[in-house]
Amino acid sequence: MPYTINFLPEAANHPITKGMKDFDLVTEQYWVLSDEYIDVLATTTQKVRAWDPWNREVTSPAVWTRNWGKGKIFICTPGHNLKIVQDPNVKALIERGLLWASR
């Protein structure tokens, strides 16, 4: 499935996403539920396809963080297989996210 990872303007200076631009992927697209405790850095929009039971696009988080007590949580939904993890954009997100969460 081709889709785009869209970075939020308010995430432009976050250590994980600073300097990154929207990018396209062709892989499984995740549609995730979220809550008010996450800080969304990027989203993806699930397009409507003829066989889908929904009739409008759905935008959900694709990259986000959360503080939990003294801990930091980083989530990056792209990365279904090795080829996607080796994509320079996905690789950068994962590396930056792990560094952010471990400090």
NORRA-V613648 format. One record per backbone hydrogen bond with DSSP energy under -0.5 kcal/mol. NH is the residue of the N-H (numbers start at 0). CO is the residue of the C=O. Records with the same first field share a line. If there is no record, write none. Layout:
# NORRA-V613648
NH: CO + CO
This chain:
# NORRA-V613648
2: 24
4: 22
5: 3 + 42
6: 4
7: 40
10: 7
11: 8
13: 10
17: 13
18: 11
19: 16
22: 4
24: 2
26: 0
29: 27
31: 29
37: 34
38: 64
39: 37
40: 62
41: 62
42: 5
43: 59
45: 43 + 57
46: 44
51: 48
57: 45
59: 43
61: 41
62: 41
63: 74
64: 38
65: 72
67: 70
70: 67
72: 65
74: 63
76: 61
84: 80
85: 81
86: 83
90: 86
91: 87
92: 88
93: 89
94: 90
95: 91
96: 92
97: 93
98: 94
99: 95
100: 96
101: 97
102: 98 + 99
